[in-house]
Amino acid sequence: MPTPDGDSPAAASRYPEILTTALAAELLHVHVEYLRRMVREGRIPAHRFPGGREIRFHRDELIAWVRAQPGEDRSPSAADKAQS
């Protein structure tokens, strides 16, 4: 199954297990400010340091979250599956 960036799961492993906001936004192909808004609205799994403003994301949680989102799978691997 593809990762959020449409690559193989091995490609997602190039990202560390714990992601900064910038890396998470890159993985998800969204703007950093959009990702921050999603965190504020509680729409995406994120972790804050106690008493701090820093946010961190678990790579595997983000991948699972994307896969759980409703919608049509338009990834290249989905097209391959449809043709088989």
SEDO-528957 format. One record per atom (N, C-alpha, C): residue in three letters; atom name; x, y, z. Coordinates in nm, 3 decimals. Layout:
<nodes>
["ala","CA",[X,Y,Z]]
...
</nodes>
This chain:
<nodes>
["met","N",[0.086,-0.118,0.000]]
["met","CA",[0.000,0.000,0.000]]
["met","C",[0.089,0.123,0.000]]
["pro","N",[0.052,0.226,-0.076]]
["pro","CA",[0.137,0.344,-0.083]]
["pro","C",[0.130,0.427,0.044]]
["thr","N",[0.229,0.509,0.061]]
["thr","CA",[0.234,0.601,0.173]]
["thr","C",[0.167,0.731,0.132]]
["pro","N",[0.153,0.828,0.224]]
["pro","CA",[0.089,0.954,0.188]]
["pro","C",[0.154,1.023,0.069]]
["asp","N",[0.285,1.006,0.052]]
["asp","CA",[0.350,1.073,-0.059]]
["asp","C",[0.343,0.992,-0.188]]
["gly","N",[0.265,0.881,-0.188]]
["gly","CA",[0.245,0.802,-0.308]]
["gly","C",[0.359,0.706,-0.336]]
["asp","N",[0.458,0.702,-0.251]]
["asp","CA",[0.571,0.613,-0.269]]
["asp","C",[0.548,0.483,-0.195]]
["ser","N",[0.642,0.393,-0.210]]
["ser","CA",[0.635,0.266,-0.139]]
["ser","C",[0.660,0.289,0.009]]
["pro","N",[0.621,0.195,0.095]]
["pro","CA",[0.650,0.210,0.238]]
["pro","C",[0.798,0.229,0.266]]
["ala","N",[0.884,0.170,0.184]]
["ala","CA",[1.029,0.188,0.205]]
["ala","C",[1.069,0.334,0.187]]
["ala","N",[1.002,0.406,0.096]]
["ala","CA",[1.034,0.548,0.075]]
["ala","C",[0.999,0.631,0.197]]
["ala","N",[0.892,0.594,0.268]]
["ala","CA",[0.854,0.668,0.389]]
["ala","C",[0.958,0.650,0.498]]
["ser","N",[1.033,0.541,0.491]]
["ser","CA",[1.133,0.517,0.595]]
["ser","C",[1.249,0.615,0.587]]
["arg","N",[1.256,0.692,0.480]]
["arg","CA",[1.361,0.794,0.475]]
["arg","C",[1.331,0.908,0.573]]
["tyr","N",[1.208,0.911,0.622]]
["tyr","CA",[1.171,1.008,0.725]]
["tyr","C",[1.196,0.945,0.861]]
["pro","N",[1.240,1.025,0.958]]
["pro","CA",[1.260,0.970,1.093]]
["pro","C",[1.127,0.926,1.154]]
["glu","N",[1.135,0.845,1.257]]
["glu","CA",[1.014,0.796,1.323]]
["glu","C",[0.937,0.910,1.389]]
["ile","N",[1.009,1.008,1.446]]
["ile","CA",[0.947,1.126,1.507]]
["ile","C",[0.974,1.245,1.416]]
["leu","N",[0.867,1.315,1.378]]
["leu","CA",[0.879,1.423,1.280]]
["leu","C",[0.850,1.559,1.340]]
["thr","N",[0.923,1.658,1.292]]
["thr","CA",[0.891,1.797,1.324]]
["thr","C",[0.772,1.837,1.238]]
["thr","N",[0.719,1.954,1.262]]
["thr","CA",[0.607,2.003,1.182]]
["thr","C",[0.648,2.016,1.036]]
["ala","N",[0.767,2.067,1.011]]
["ala","CA",[0.814,2.083,0.873]]
["ala","C",[0.825,1.949,0.802]]
["leu","N",[0.882,1.850,0.867]]
["leu","CA",[0.895,1.718,0.804]]
["leu","C",[0.759,1.651,0.784]]
["ala","N",[0.670,1.666,0.881]]
["ala","CA",[0.536,1.608,0.867]]
["ala","C",[0.462,1.672,0.751]]
["ala","N",[0.474,1.804,0.736]]
["ala","CA",[0.410,1.873,0.625]]
["ala","C",[0.467,1.825,0.492]]
["glu","N",[0.597,1.803,0.488]]
["glu","CA",[0.661,1.751,0.366]]
["glu","C",[0.610,1.611,0.334]]
["leu","N",[0.604,1.526,0.434]]
["leu","CA",[0.554,1.389,0.414]]
["leu","C",[0.412,1.389,0.361]]
["leu","N",[0.329,1.478,0.415]]
["leu","CA",[0.187,1.484,0.378]]
["leu","C",[0.160,1.570,0.255]]
["his","N",[0.262,1.641,0.208]]
["his","CA",[0.248,1.731,0.093]]
["his","C",[0.145,1.840,0.121]]
["val","N",[0.156,1.901,0.239]]
["val","CA",[0.069,2.013,0.275]]
["val","C",[0.157,2.128,0.326]]
["his","N",[0.102,2.247,0.329]]
["his","CA",[0.174,2.362,0.382]]
["his","C",[0.182,2.351,0.534]]
["val","N",[0.290,2.399,0.590]]
["val","CA",[0.312,2.393,0.736]]
["val","C",[0.197,2.459,0.812]]
["glu","N",[0.153,2.575,0.766]]
["glu","CA",[0.044,2.644,0.835]]
["glu","C",[-0.086,2.565,0.831]]
["tyr","N",[-0.111,2.496,0.721]]
["tyr","CA",[-0.231,2.413,0.712]]
["tyr","C",[-0.222,2.298,0.813]]
["leu","N",[-0.104,2.238,0.823]]
["leu","CA",[-0.085,2.131,0.920]]
["leu","C",[-0.105,2.181,1.063]]
["arg","N",[-0.051,2.299,1.094]]
["arg","CA",[-0.071,2.356,1.227]]
["arg","C",[-0.219,2.380,1.257]]
["arg","N",[-0.293,2.426,1.158]]
["arg","CA",[-0.436,2.448,1.177]]
["arg","C",[-0.507,2.316,1.206]]
["met","N",[-0.469,2.211,1.133]]
["met","CA",[-0.529,2.080,1.156]]
["met","C",[-0.501,2.032,1.299]]
["val","N",[-0.382,2.059,1.349]]
["val","CA",[-0.348,2.021,1.487]]
["val","C",[-0.435,2.099,1.585]]
["arg","N",[-0.446,2.231,1.565]]
["arg","CA",[-0.529,2.314,1.654]]
["arg","C",[-0.673,2.265,1.656]]
["glu","N",[-0.722,2.220,1.542]]
["glu","CA",[-0.860,2.173,1.532]]
["glu","C",[-0.877,2.028,1.575]]
["gly","N",[-0.767,1.963,1.611]]
["gly","CA",[-0.774,1.824,1.657]]
["gly","C",[-0.806,1.725,1.547]]
["arg","N",[-0.772,1.760,1.424]]
["arg","CA",[-0.807,1.675,1.310]]
["arg","C",[-0.699,1.576,1.271]]
["ile","N",[-0.581,1.585,1.331]]
["ile","CA",[-0.470,1.500,1.293]]
["ile","C",[-0.393,1.460,1.419]]
["pro","N",[-0.339,1.339,1.425]]
["pro","CA",[-0.266,1.298,1.546]]
["pro","C",[-0.135,1.375,1.562]]
["ala","N",[-0.117,1.436,1.677]]
["ala","CA",[0.003,1.515,1.706]]
["ala","C",[0.032,1.508,1.855]]
["his","N",[0.154,1.539,1.891]]
["his","CA",[0.197,1.534,2.031]]
["his","C",[0.268,1.663,2.065]]
["arg","N",[0.228,1.724,2.176]]
["arg","CA",[0.292,1.846,2.223]]
["arg","C",[0.379,1.815,2.343]]
["phe","N",[0.490,1.887,2.355]]
["phe","CA",[0.573,1.876,2.474]]
["phe","C",[0.500,1.945,2.588]]
["pro","N",[0.506,1.890,2.709]]
["pro","CA",[0.436,1.952,2.823]]
["pro","C",[0.482,2.097,2.841]]
["gly","N",[0.385,2.186,2.849]]
["gly","CA",[0.414,2.327,2.874]]
["gly","C",[0.482,2.399,2.760]]
["gly","N",[0.496,2.333,2.648]]
["gly","CA",[0.566,2.395,2.536]]
["gly","C",[0.480,2.412,2.414]]
["arg","N",[0.537,2.479,2.317]]
["arg","CA",[0.464,2.502,2.193]]
["arg","C",[0.506,2.405,2.083]]
["glu","N",[0.612,2.329,2.109]]
["glu","CA",[0.662,2.238,2.006]]
["glu","C",[0.567,2.122,1.984]]
["ile","N",[0.552,2.086,1.859]]
["ile","CA",[0.466,1.975,1.819]]
["ile","C",[0.553,1.871,1.750]]
["arg","N",[0.526,1.746,1.777]]
["arg","CA",[0.593,1.637,1.709]]
["arg","C",[0.488,1.538,1.659]]
["phe","N",[0.524,1.466,1.556]]
["phe","CA",[0.434,1.370,1.492]]
["phe","C",[0.505,1.236,1.483]]
["his","N",[0.431,1.127,1.501]]
["his","CA",[0.484,0.994,1.478]]
["his","C",[0.457,0.959,1.332]]
["arg","N",[0.561,0.926,1.260]]
["arg","CA",[0.549,0.894,1.117]]
["arg","C",[0.441,0.788,1.093]]
["asp","N",[0.445,0.679,1.168]]
["asp","CA",[0.351,0.570,1.145]]
["asp","C",[0.207,0.610,1.176]]
["glu","N",[0.188,0.697,1.275]]
["glu","CA",[0.052,0.747,1.305]]
["glu","C",[-0.001,0.830,1.189]]
["leu","N",[0.086,0.912,1.129]]
["leu","CA",[0.042,0.994,1.016]]
["leu","C",[0.006,0.907,0.896]]
["ile","N",[0.087,0.805,0.870]]
["ile","CA",[0.057,0.716,0.758]]
["ile","C",[-0.076,0.645,0.781]]
["ala","N",[-0.097,0.596,0.902]]
["ala","CA",[-0.224,0.529,0.934]]
["ala","C",[-0.341,0.627,0.924]]
["trp","N",[-0.320,0.751,0.967]]
["trp","CA",[-0.426,0.853,0.960]]
["trp","C",[-0.465,0.879,0.815]]
["val","N",[-0.367,0.893,0.728]]
["val","CA",[-0.396,0.919,0.586]]
["val","C",[-0.473,0.802,0.527]]
["arg","N",[-0.430,0.683,0.555]]
["arg","CA",[-0.498,0.564,0.501]]
["arg","C",[-0.641,0.553,0.549]]
["ala","N",[-0.671,0.606,0.667]]
["ala","CA",[-0.806,0.598,0.724]]
["ala","C",[-0.899,0.706,0.670]]
["gln","N",[-0.846,0.804,0.596]]
["gln","CA",[-0.928,0.912,0.547]]
["gln","C",[-1.017,0.864,0.433]]
["pro","N",[-1.143,0.910,0.430]]
["pro","CA",[-1.232,0.869,0.320]]
["pro","C",[-1.188,0.935,0.190]]
["gly","N",[-1.225,0.875,0.083]]
["gly","CA",[-1.194,0.933,-0.047]]
["gly","C",[-1.140,0.829,-0.142]]
["glu","N",[-1.129,0.870,-0.266]]
["glu","CA",[-1.082,0.782,-0.371]]
["glu","C",[-0.930,0.770,-0.366]]
["asp","N",[-0.878,0.650,-0.379]]
["asp","CA",[-0.735,0.626,-0.383]]
["asp","C",[-0.687,0.653,-0.524]]
["arg","N",[-0.617,0.766,-0.543]]
["arg","CA",[-0.568,0.802,-0.676]]
["arg","C",[-0.417,0.782,-0.688]]
["ser","N",[-0.362,0.701,-0.600]]
["ser","CA",[-0.219,0.676,-0.604]]
["ser","C",[-0.184,0.589,-0.725]]
["pro","N",[-0.060,0.595,-0.773]]
["pro","CA",[-0.020,0.512,-0.888]]
["pro","C",[-0.042,0.364,-0.863]]
["ser","N",[-0.019,0.316,-0.743]]
["ser","CA",[-0.038,0.173,-0.716]]
["ser","C",[-0.186,0.134,-0.723]]
["ala","N",[-0.277,0.226,-0.691]]
["ala","CA",[-0.420,0.196,-0.702]]
["ala","C",[-0.458,0.177,-0.848]]
["ala","N",[-0.402,0.256,-0.936]]
["ala","CA",[-0.430,0.241,-1.079]]
["ala","C",[-0.379,0.107,-1.130]]
["asp","N",[-0.263,0.065,-1.083]]
["asp","CA",[-0.208,-0.064,-1.120]]
["asp","C",[-0.301,-0.177,-1.076]]
["lys","N",[-0.355,-0.167,-0.954]]
["lys","CA",[-0.444,-0.270,-0.901]]
["lys","C",[-0.573,-0.278,-0.983]]
["ala","N",[-0.624,-0.162,-1.028]]
["ala","CA",[-0.749,-0.158,-1.103]]
["ala","C",[-0.733,-0.226,-1.241]]
["gln","N",[-0.613,-0.218,-1.296]]
["gln","CA",[-0.590,-0.278,-1.428]]
["gln","C",[-0.568,-0.427,-1.420]]
["ser","N",[-0.532,-0.481,-1.303]]
["ser","CA",[-0.504,-0.624,-1.291]]
["ser","C",[-0.629,-0.706,-1.273]]
</nodes>
